[in-house]
Amino acid sequence: MNALPPQAHTVRSTCPYCGVGCGIVASVDRQGAATIFGDPAHPANFGRLCSKGSALGETLSLDQRLLHPMLRQPDGSLLRADWNAALSKVADGLRTILDRDGPNAIAFYLSGQLLTEDYYVANKLMKGFLGSSNVDTNSGLCMASSVAGHRRAFGADIVPGIYRDFDEADLIVLVGSNAAWCHPILHQRMIAARNERGARLVVIDPRRTATAEAADLFLPIAPGTDTALFCGLLAHLADTRALDTRYIAQHTAGFEEALARSRAVADDATTTARATGLEVSDIVRFFDLFRQTERVVTCYSQGVNQSAQGTDKVNAIINVHLATGRIGRPGVGPFSLTGQPNAMGGREVGGLANQLAAHMGFSAADVDRVRRFWNALRMATREGLKAVDMFEAIERGTIKALWVMATNPAVSLPRAGAFRGALSKLELFMVSETMLRNDTVEAGAHVLLPAAAWGEKDGTVTNSERRVSRQRAFLPLPGEAQPDWWIVSEVAQRLGFAQAFAYRTPADIFREHSALSAFENEGHRDFDLGGLADIADADYERLNTVMWPLQAGAEWSEKRFFAAGGFFTSDRRGRFVAPEFPHLRAATSDAFPLRLNTGRLRDQWHTMTRTGRSPRLGAHSPEPQVDIHPDDAAAAGVADGGFARVATQHGSAVLRVCIRPGQQRGSIFAPIHWSDATVSDARVGALAMAETDPFSGQPELKATPARVEPVEFDYCGFALTCELIALPPGTWFARVAVAGGYGVLFATNALPTRWHGLAEKLIADDTSAPNISICRGASSA
Ligand code: SF4
């Protein structure tokens, strides 16, 4: 933990990356430069920050920032416009399409990077005043299956436990979670529980990740078979009389059917081993550990969620906790590790297409309640299109207007190449962005709306344990940038909804959001922030973290759920769910014999628009790579450090080969972070299939059939430049931040003379000339 400079002006805020939701302190000097520290008082991290959080101070420059509204011209160029022209263009366009084609021709695609207040206003405009539920978010690629699983089992989207359960558990099971890289501060907490109290860690993952390296037991499960493992565990618990029959009888429903289905999937260690590809001895050890340990927390993340059967996987995990009554008490429970900083806040306001607002759905009573609360003029009455469905509707031409806020779907969606192409069909395409250029902007956005970035915006976020924290501004708004809630409210006012969107501050929105959560609630709904519905501006400004629920008049506490039942179903009983038989939607073949698993690296975040600015973070993994088992590499004829083309039915990318014995045979791994803004040919989202889970709509991003083939380059090299430079056509490159400029790793078959010519030209043009080094062969530069 770093010590704070004693006389600095400091502002407490929250990290903008993962769902751990660490508190930070920004120390701002007289020149306005900020240094970032962990907040010792924040209960998510107690002063600690991971590599990404520690490097936040390197990401605050205005380089490549979108600072003014811009409008696309008939010749395809973008020209600066004033706010009034840009906002009127959006409002007029929406009104035309609404009148002509109806509300379902409009869609909003939002982001877990938005603040709750931004999210609330956007959701309210769409679902209450435009009349459609076509609101989804990049959280739909991240944790929608957890939401669906929670709602099926608990009757509400609720994480029953809290972070302190990691300190108190005796067994922590991580399923499909590389927490050491993706939730590092929580992982450190788990390691501390092991080192200080002897807690054991089990990691279930097809890849031997950094998290697996630290495990007491690693189960290298076959892709897509988590459900079978937990079905086998439920059968084992029943056979060994390890069930909590009193809890099952008093507080749940559906046990017999779920057990029967589980037995059909895997009824003992041997059949479980057959279904999962694991060793029988490892399964026996895991089953024994789970059965014999009362305090068990089972965490799950993208490896579970990003699956065409993700919801069933979530419910198979929850089933074993309900069956043993291990829920809602210290040190026990299922625990969804949320990927994004405010995915939970987005869920609170209804930022997914299958939610309305404040954890209400589309029952007639809920729709009527929200209509009355909002005085809504045109209320959505049914679910809208989820993320992948939304972009398929754009492909078909049935959605004609799209507003993207704070995300980069042209990179992050599955089949990203096809969906990026489909964006050109839109009649009205708005992007609220901090960056002047990214792949989504370059896909032809008609209106660019400059949004406030982290450090400039002000509001709240909710982390994985239901803890609401303030994000505070510590930098001035640059150029003409504005908060997202302001931009949406201005459009709403131009559409004629001035009274409903007359917000002056984020505090106004937070009060309304809190009041809606308590409106006609009386304990029927889990999400309740009624205790903050009347918060004064000054108290909102000072607000410390608070965990929901917080009913009006109630004492605040760190509440766990369901130890004594009280589920949010019609009969207040939790639901066991009988999962479908596990299977992968697309089969491998001679043409595509491998399975492509996509995921994150330790030191990058999403499409690198922020982390890509940090030299420190760029040094961890400076170029996109594909991890492959030695046997698969030999079969494909690719060498460690060379290049390979990874191809699927949907696209291809050229990646640096990294041979790893810990990579499961038959499965390759590639990171999601690179885009056309940073590499020539490595958008991995374009390779992933778009098969979706039937309940959550979340796409399968972990098992796309793929092949690998060698790519030869005659020369490779690197260039150090102060400015962005254009490289000769046909060059493979990856750009990374270095101190004072950019490092460009490249490979080419063009003659070196062409490169020396480029260097000479740049040297002649600019005194801040690049340093270019070229060598023969394609080994790592
Ligand atoms: S663990 Fe997550 S929230 Fe905490 S510092 Fe790292 S990226 Fe930020």
Boltz pocket constraint, residues with backbone or C-beta under 6 A from the ligand:
constraints:
  - pocket:
      binder: B
      contacts: [[A, 15], [A, 16], [A, 17], [A, 18], [A, 19], [A, 20], [A, 21], [A, 22], [A, 45], [A, 48], [A, 49], [A, 50], [A, 51], [A, 52], [A, 53], [A, 54], [A, 182], [A, 183], [A, 184], [A, 185], [A, 186]]
      max_distance: 6.0
